[in-house]
Amino acid sequence: MSKFWSPIVHQLTPYVPGEQPKINNLIKLNTNENPYGPSSRVITAVEIETGNSLRLYPDPQSQRLTDAIARYHQLKPEQVFVGNGSDEVLAHTFQALFQHNKPLLFPDITYSFYPVYCKLYGITAETIPLNEKLEIDINDYGRTNGGIIFPNPNAPTGHGIGKDAIETLLKSNRDSVVVIDEAYIDFGGTSAVALIDQYPNLLVIQTLSKSRSLAGLRVGFAMGNAELIAGLVRVKDSFNSYPLDSIAISGGCAAIEDKAHFEYTRRRIIASRNQLATQLEALGFNAIPSQANFLFVTHPQYDAADLAAQLRQRNIIVRFFNKPRIDQYLRITIGTDAECATLVNALQAIING
Ligand SMILES: *Cc1c(COP(=O)(O)O)cnc(C)c1O
């Protein structure tokens, strides 16, 4: 606390990301990073960009990248907004598109950045409990709101809902913006992008951090009706004209355009996830069916915090959330098959030890 802080700063509860420890030979399964590197076309594009042209400001509209994303998703460029990671896109969305005089609805168990943005922007949060299977039930969202947001698949559960459910929600909720955070959509969910032309209040947010293995490049984007996108652009141009540097713009374009690398790595991750789920279930874990690049698991006999601590002693880190309802769960990012095997062996040793 400081007398020099503004009142709002006193009230903030900042987001705490998963740790990035500097430990050698660590098996890092705690922040849903992609275990495979980005496309080699990204590396080439980034190298080309790191020359004398860095003296120039980047394109404030990131038009090349916006166009590449629009082409990929069969949208018009004016239906696409890009930002410095989807976290920044989310922040602008909270400020630009949620009505601040009514509560914003989101699940009780979800991405923990949402309540942080509510405090930052003075938005009232109303959390809607997941059902007893830790699933989103869209029938629970039929109440007065200034906006609705949830990830699909949800984090940290990995559970996804279908496009039909999202359409039902959009039909019954036409006066406020519905945001679907599709950070993990490429690992098996069904995207809501196809609904954009029909529903002017739908905003879909995606990121290159997970399925394109570019968490370090910081590229996220939103897709929706041109009116929503124009609102985001107004906030962006009142905050930072150049959220994406020239390296991110070029690397991002190459990532979107290399469909082969994307398909190959995402399929490998899906296959490894399904195999790991089977192996963990054989050890007595219950895994929520996942459409993401992580598994959310609980063991009826072993304390989750204790398991996380014991894995850590073996140089494996997974994510544990000390929160009501989920404090007996571990969120485990899907690594390479070798990393998954080491994890399974470690858990076997802990459990049988
Ligand atoms: C990882 C994640 C993000 C943030 O992604 P960045 O683009 O790296 O900022 C947003 N939403 C959810 C649900 C995530 O898991």
The ligand as an ORCA input file, in Angstrom:
! r2SCAN-3c Opt
* xyz 0 1
  C      -4.064    -18.897    -21.981
  C      -5.412    -18.263    -21.902
  C      -5.608    -16.953    -22.342
  C      -4.484    -16.006    -22.616
  O      -3.772    -16.244    -23.691
  P      -2.705    -15.191    -24.235
  O      -3.107    -15.020    -25.642
  O      -1.387    -15.865    -24.060
  O      -2.815    -13.915    -23.454
  C      -6.895    -16.460    -22.390
  N      -7.938    -17.194    -21.969
  C      -7.772    -18.425    -21.492
  C      -8.955    -19.196    -21.022
  C      -6.500    -18.985    -21.430
  O      -6.332    -20.192    -20.904
*
